[in-house]
Amino acid sequence: MPSLLSFIVGKMKMMLRCVAGAVCAAMIFTGSNAACAEDLFNSAAYNWGGIYVGLNAGWVRNNTDWAFQPPIANAPNQSFSLENSAGVLGGQIGLQHQWGNVVLGVEAAVSDVNIDGGWSQHTGYGIGNSFAETKTGTLVTVGPRLGWAHGQWLFFGTGGWATADVQTRGEPFSSPGTFFNKTNERQNGWFAGGGVEYALSQNVLAGVEYQHVDLGDELHCPGCVPNNTNNHEIGVGMDIVRARLSFKLGRDEELTAAPLK
């Protein structure tokens, strides 16, 4: 876990440096007179309220737990974990309002969490003569965002409902490309995370965020025959690090008069 946390923090730092570089480039391009470092921490009033839409891209680490239900007698692989890493590409839409320094809103996002990632694979389906494979489809998240604004910076936390289709299958060692016991179940769960955004202009926002997603456990049953030894319980977790670019639509809301104390 410490190594995973270090990796996630490293990814976020790398993305934040990229965003900061983009901010500086934009300021230079637009002929800003102030130094870039000073402008990045500008505390001048900025209104975060309104509707926004945008795109996001980054990296995901998928972890899938597989357990046969009921267990297969004398099988060497009763339960195991599968992992893979892949690219993430998606979009978001949200609505938020600002009271002083506090920003409260709601956001929905749709993401392909398996860009170029393929199937996670474990060398041992039950009795050990086939691969066990899993794949997570399009991820949908909906939930509130709570943030603290400091001028053109917004630091936020978020969480809520998450759902995605999860596929499983077997592939014999002796017959690559031949699949059996294929399943596809929708799994529902939750997500939590946070990040930081910077207002490049009145209507353009750039940022980075981290999310942990837990899609819970779901029984996958090929043919759904009760007590079939090929029935298996699947638990899915994801750690996502990504950059975001959002565009505010329409006019800004009016700021509530005084910052909270």
N, C-alpha and C positions, 0 to 999 in steps of 0.2 A: 504493500500500500504506500509506504513512503516514496518508493521509486516512481509509482504512478502519479502521486501528488507532485513530485518534483518535475516530472515530465509535463504535466498539465500547466504548472506555474511557468515553466520554460516556454511552452507554446503561447501562453497568454502574453508573456513579456515580449516575445518575438512579434506577435501580431500588434501589440500596442506600439512597439517601435515603428512598425510599418505604417500604422495609422498616424503616428506623430510625424513621420516623414511626409506623408501625404498632406497633412495639415500645413506643414512648413512650405511644401511646394506650392500649395494653393495660395498661401499668403504671399509668397514671392511672385507668383504669376499674376495675382490681382494688384500688385504694387503696394502692399501694406507698408506703412512707414515705420511701424514698431518692430522691435526685434522679435523673432519667432518665439524664442523661449519665454519672453514676457507675454506675448499674445496667448500662448497656450494656457497660461494660468490667469488670464484676464478675468477679473471678478465682476465686470460690468453686468448689469441686469440682462438676462436673456429669458425669453418666454418659452418654456418647454411644452406648454399646453397645445392641444390640437390633435388632428388625425394625421397619421403617417403610414407610408407603405415603403417596403424596401426589399433588399436581397441580402443573403448571407452565404458564406462559404467557409469551410474549415476542415476539421479532422474529427473522427470518432473512433473510439475503442469499444468494440462490442464484446460482451461476455455473456455466453449462454450456458445455463446449467441444464443437463439432460439426465433424467432418471426414469427407468422403465417401471411402469405401473400396470399390472403387478410385476415384481422382479422375475427375470428369466432364470430358471433353475440352472445352477452350475455355470452361469455365464460369467466371464471374466470382467465384463464391463456393465455393471448394474447401473452405475451413474458416473458422470464425467462432465468436464467443462470444455467448451469450445471458445476460442478467441480469434478475432481478426481486427485489423485496422483498415479504415477506408476514408475516402473523402466525403464531405457533406456539402450539399448545395440546396438552398431553399429560399423561401420568401416569408415576409412577415407583414402584418397589418395591425395597427393599434390605435388606441385613443387614450389620451391622458390629460390631466388638469393639474395646475400648479397652485399651491397655497404657500406663499412665502418661499422657503427653501424646499418644501415637501412637494414631491410629484407623485401622484397616484394615477394608475391607469390599468388598462387591460390589453393583452396582446394575444393574437393567434398566429401560429406559424405552421408551415408545411415544408418538410425537408426530406430529400432523398438522402438516406444515411448509409448508402452503400455504393457511392460512386467508385467504379473500378475495384470494388472490394471483393466481388464474387461471394462464394459460399464459405462459411466457416466449416472446418472439417476435422473429424477425430478418427483416428485409425483403429476403430473397434466398435462395430455395431453389434451390441449384444454378445453373441458367441465369438466375435472377433474375426469374421471373414469378410467384412464389408466396412466401408466408410460410413459414419454418421455425419450428416451435413445439415446446416441450418442457415437461414438467410432472413434478415429483417427488411421489410418493405418500407413504404413511405411513412414517415413519422409525423403525426399531428399533435400539436400542443396548444392548450388554451389556458390562460391564467392571468392573475393580477400582477402588476409591477409596482413596487414601492421604491422611490428614489429620493436622493438628497442632491439638490442642485447647488452648484457653486459657479455662478456665472455661466460660461459656455461648457462647463463640465457637468455631467450627471452620473452619479454612482447609484446603482440600482440592484435590488434583489428581486427574484421572481420565483414562481412555483405554480403548480396546478395539475391539470389533467393531461395525460399523454396516452396515445393509442397508436398501434401499428399492426399490420399483418405480419405474421411470422410463419415461415415455411420450413418444413423438415423433409428429409428423404434419406434413403439408403442407397449406396452405390457399391456393388461387389468389387473386391480387389481384382477378380479375374475378368470382369467385363466392364471396363471404364466407359462411362457414357450411358450405361443401362441403369435405370433408377427404379426403385420399388418403395412401397409404403409411403407415398408422398402425402403430406398434410399441409393445410393452410388454415390457420386459426387467427382471429383478431384477438389481440391481447391489450388489456387496458391497465393503466397504472398512474403513476405520478412523476413529476419532474420538479427539480429545485436547482437554483443557481443564482448567478449574479454577474455583473460586469460594469463597464464604464463606457459612456458615450461623450463625444465632443461635437459641438455645433460648428461646422465649417462655415456656415452662413445661416441666414434666417431660415432657410428651408432645407439644408443638407446636413445630415447627421452621420458621423462615423463612429464606430466603436468595436469593442471586443467583449465576448461573454463566455462563461463556462456553464454547462448544464450537466447534472446527473439525472438520468432517466431510469426508472424502474417500472417494467411492464408486468410485474407480478409473475405468477405461475399459472399455466393453463395446460389442461390435458389434451394431447394430440392423439387422435385415435384413427388409424387407417381403417376405413370401412366402418368405424365405430361399433365394432363387435365387443360386447362386454367381456372384460377380463382377458382380452387378447394379449398375448405376451409381447406384441409389437406396440401396444399403447405406451405412450411416454409423456411424462410431465416436463414442460419446458419453462424455465425461468430466464428472463432477458433483462440485462442491465447495460447501460451505455454511459460513457463519459465523452462529452462533446466540447470542443474548443473551436470557436469560429469568430471571424470578423463580420461586421454588419455595416451596411450602408442604407440609410433611410432618407426619405423625402417627405417633408411636411406638406400637406395639401391645404389650400385655402389660406385665409388670414389667421394670424395668431389670435389666441384668446387674450382677454385682458387679465393681467396679473392681479391676484388678490392683494389688497393694499400693502400689508406689512409682513415681513418675514416672521416666522414663528420664533419664539425665544425659549 
